[in-house]
Amino acid sequence: PNDKRQIIPSLLSPLGETTQVIDEQGSALVNLAVQETSAGILIAAMTADSRLLLASFSTSQNMITGDITINRDVTQLPALPTGSKPVAMQLDNGARHLIVATDQSQLLLYSLVNPAEAQVQSAITLDSK
C-alpha cells in the first residue's frame, strides 16, 4: 500500500505442529545442525551426555485420506574423541557429510552416505599458532 513493501512474517513447521523427539533417552540437546533435502530433513544433534545422534525425518501422504505421516529414524553416530566437546556442527548441502569442530581444535568429517555405518572419514587437528 502507498508504494511501500509490506512483509507479513510467518513461521512454518515443515514437520507439523507436533513436537518431534530426537533423543528417546530425554537428554538435553546442546548442539544442532539441520539440513533439508529432497528426501526430508536431517538433524545432527549432540546430547548433554555426549552422544552424537543423526535424526532423519521424512513425510508421506495417504493419497486417499490426505493424511500426512512423519517417519523418523534416529542413528547414534561414532563418539567424538575422548575429552572433546563440539563447538559447531554443519551438515553439507546434500546431507552426505557432517563436519564437527571441537574444543580441542579438531575438525571431524563424518561420512553419512549410509547413516547406520557412519564413520569419521577424516580428522584434522588445527595448529593454534
C-alpha positions as CSV (number, residue, x, y, z in Angstrom):
1,P,0.0,0.0,0.0
2,N,1.1,3.5,-0.8
3,D,4.2,2.2,-2.7
4,K,5.6,0.6,0.4
5,R,6.5,-3.0,0.6
6,Q,4.6,-4.9,3.3
7,I,6.2,-8.0,4.8
8,I,4.0,-10.3,6.9
9,P,6.2,-12.6,9.0
10,S,5.1,-16.2,9.4
11,L,6.6,-19.3,10.9
12,L,6.4,-22.6,9.0
13,S,6.6,-26.0,10.7
14,P,7.7,-28.5,8.0
15,L,7.3,-31.4,10.4
16,G,3.9,-30.2,11.7
17,E,3.0,-28.7,15.0
18,T,3.7,-31.9,17.0
19,T,6.9,-32.0,18.9
20,Q,9.5,-34.3,17.3
21,V,11.7,-36.3,19.6
22,I,15.3,-36.8,18.7
23,D,16.7,-38.4,21.8
24,E,14.5,-41.1,23.3
25,Q,16.6,-41.0,26.5
26,G,15.5,-37.4,27.0
27,S,18.9,-35.9,27.3
28,A,19.2,-32.2,26.5
29,L,20.4,-31.3,23.0
30,V,23.4,-29.0,23.3
31,N,24.4,-28.6,19.6
32,L,22.4,-29.0,16.4
33,A,22.9,-29.0,12.7
34,V,19.9,-29.1,10.3
35,Q,19.7,-29.7,6.6
36,E,16.6,-30.1,4.4
37,T,17.0,-32.3,1.3
38,S,14.6,-33.6,-1.3
39,A,14.3,-36.8,0.8
40,G,13.4,-34.9,4.0
41,I,15.0,-33.2,7.0
42,L,18.3,-34.4,8.6
43,I,19.2,-33.2,12.1
44,A,22.6,-33.9,13.7
45,A,22.5,-33.4,17.5
46,M,24.9,-33.6,20.4
47,T,23.3,-34.5,23.6
48,A,24.3,-33.3,27.1
49,D,25.6,-36.7,27.9
50,S,28.0,-36.6,24.8
51,R,26.1,-38.8,22.4
52,L,26.1,-37.8,18.7
53,L,22.8,-38.5,17.1
54,L,21.5,-38.3,13.5
55,A,17.8,-38.0,13.0
56,S,16.2,-38.3,9.6
57,F,12.6,-37.1,9.1
58,S,10.5,-37.7,6.0
59,T,6.8,-37.4,5.3
60,S,4.4,-39.5,3.3
61,Q,0.8,-38.6,2.3
62,N,-2.0,-41.1,2.1
63,M,-3.5,-40.5,-1.4
64,I,-7.0,-41.4,-0.3
65,T,-7.4,-39.6,3.0
66,G,-4.7,-36.9,2.6
67,D,-3.3,-37.8,6.0
68,I,0.4,-37.0,6.3
69,T,2.6,-39.4,8.3
70,I,6.0,-38.3,9.6
71,N,8.7,-41.0,9.5
72,R,11.6,-40.7,11.9
73,D,14.8,-42.7,12.0
74,V,17.5,-41.9,14.7
75,T,21.0,-43.3,14.5
76,Q,23.8,-42.9,17.0
77,L,27.0,-41.8,15.3
78,P,30.5,-42.7,16.5
79,A,31.6,-40.7,19.5
80,L,33.9,-37.7,19.4
81,P,37.4,-38.3,20.7
82,T,37.6,-38.6,24.5
83,G,37.5,-35.2,26.2
84,S,36.3,-33.4,23.1
85,K,33.2,-31.2,23.1
86,P,31.6,-29.9,19.9
87,V,31.9,-26.2,19.3
88,A,30.0,-26.2,16.0
89,M,28.4,-28.7,13.6
90,Q,27.4,-28.4,10.0
91,L,25.7,-30.8,7.5
92,D,26.7,-30.3,3.9
93,N,24.0,-29.3,1.3
94,G,23.5,-33.0,0.2
95,A,23.5,-34.2,3.8
96,R,26.2,-36.7,2.9
97,H,28.7,-35.3,5.4
98,L,28.7,-33.9,8.9
99,I,31.5,-31.6,10.0
100,V,32.1,-31.2,13.7
101,A,34.5,-28.6,15.2
102,T,35.7,-29.5,18.7
103,D,37.1,-27.5,21.6
104,Q,40.4,-29.5,21.0
105,S,41.0,-27.6,17.7
106,Q,39.9,-30.5,15.6
107,L,37.7,-30.8,12.6
108,L,36.0,-34.2,12.2
109,L,34.4,-35.2,8.9
110,Y,31.7,-37.9,9.3
111,S,30.5,-39.8,6.2
112,L,26.7,-40.1,6.3
113,V,26.2,-41.9,2.9
114,N,24.9,-44.9,4.9
115,P,24.0,-43.5,8.4
116,A,23.8,-46.9,10.0
117,E,27.5,-47.4,9.1
118,A,28.6,-43.7,9.6
119,Q,32.2,-43.2,10.4
120,V,34.8,-40.5,10.8
121,Q,36.2,-40.2,7.3
122,S,38.8,-37.6,8.2
123,A,40.1,-35.8,11.3
124,I,42.2,-32.7,11.2
125,T,43.9,-31.0,14.1
126,L,44.3,-27.3,13.5
127,D,47.6,-25.6,14.6
128,S,46.9,-22.9,17.2
129,K,49.9,-20.7,16.1
